Amino acid sequence: MRVVTKSAEETMQIAEKLGRLLKAGDIIAYTGGLGAGKTTFTRGLAVGLGLEDDVSSPTFTLVNEYSGRNINIYHFDMYRIQTEEELESSGFWDYDFEHNIAVIEWSENISEFLSGNVIRIKINTLGLNEREIIIEEGGRFASDWN
């Protein structure tokens, strides 16, 4: 699925719609450059999941956790992770992915270690506020998306 948004608000609306379709065990694997809108997209996912936490970039903390009544989002930044040893020492595998949702920025750095319900989202910057969002989810949401 491919969509072009013209503002951060439109990007959040697309993400909110996707967030309503997510379930425990899903992994969102982002790719996209600095400032592409990965954190903005995560804000929309959180709204769609009914979470009220303030979503911010985990750049300096490696992971932010947003808590909901029934499900949490673990929001990772893997920009500085390059090896399996670094991933292991980051504590990544200590999180309960089975009952929650993982959102991973710079997922290309750990893509070989991701499995399960991985939804790949590429965000390309087309202009100051314009973004191309490509969602690869294996057709799982096709009937729910329209």
N, C-alpha and C positions, 0 to 999 in steps of 0.2 A: 504494500500500500504506500502511496506517495501523496503528500499534501504540501502545498505551499501556503505559508502564513505571512501576513503583512505586519504583524505586531506581536509584542510579547503576550498580550491578552489573547490573541488568536492561538498562539502556541499553547498557552495554558488551557484553553478550551479543548483543544485536541487531546492534550494530556489528561485532562479531567475525564473526558469520555473514555479514554483507554483505562484510566484508573478504576472506573466503575466495573470494568470487565476482568480485572486482575483477581488472582486468588493466591492463597498461601502456597509457597513453593516457587512462585514465579521469580525469574531473574531478569531484570532490565539491563541490557548491556549497551551502553552509549558509546558512539564514536562521534567525534566532531571537534573542531579546533577551539582554542581559547575564545570565550565570549560567544560561542555558537548558540547557547541557550539550554544547555543540559540541566542546569540548576532550575531555570525557569520551567522547563518541562517537568522536573521533579515536583515543583510546587503544585502544578496542575494535577499530577498523579495523586499527591497527598489529599488534595481537595476531593478528587473523585473517590478516594477511599474513605472519606469522612474524617480524616485526621485534621486537627486544628493547630498543630505545632508550626512554629515559624521555620520554614525551610531555608537553609543557607548552604553555601558551598562547603564541603568538607576538606578543602584544600590543605589547611594547616592542621587538621585533626585526624585525617585519614578516613574517619567514619563519623557520621552523625546518625543518631537514632531518633525516629519520630514515632511516638506511641499513639496507638488507637485503642479502642475498647477490645476489639477482637484480633487486631493484626498490627504489626509494626513494620516500618520501612527502615532498612539499614542502607544508608546512603554513603557509598564508598567513593573515594578518589584514589585511583591507582596510577596516577601520573608518575610517581616516583618509584613504583614497584616494577622491577625488571626481571627478577628471577623467581624460581619456585621457593628458594630459601627466604627471600624477602617477603613473599606472600605468606609463607608459613609463620615467620617471625612477627608479621603484622597482626596476628590474631584472627585473620579472616575466617579460618575454619572453625573458630570457637562460637560463631553466631548460629542461631537456630533458623536456618534457611527453610526447613521443612514447613514451619508454621508461620512464616513471615515472608516478606518480600525484600529482595535485594535489588538495589539500584546502583549500578557501577559506572562511574565516569572513567574515561580512558581505559575501557574494557579491553581494547586491543592488546594491552600490556599483559593481560592474564587470560586471553581467550582460550588458550589450549587447556586451561584448568576448569573451564566452565562447562557444566552439563546440566541436564534436566530441562526444565521449562524456560529456556532462554529466549527472550524476545529482544531482537537486535534493533536498535534505533540509531540511525545515522542522521545527524543534523548538520546541514550545510548552510553557511552564510551566503545569501545571494545579494544582500544589500544591507543598509543600516539597520532596518527592522525586519527585512524579509528573510524567511528561512524555508529551506526545503527539508521536509522531514520524511524519511523513508523508514517504514516499520516493517520488519520481517518477522512474522509470527506464525508462519506455516499455515495460514488460512484459518487459524483457530477462531478469529473474531469476525470472519467474513459476514456471517449472517446477522451479527449484532451491530455491525459498524454503521449501517445506513439508517 
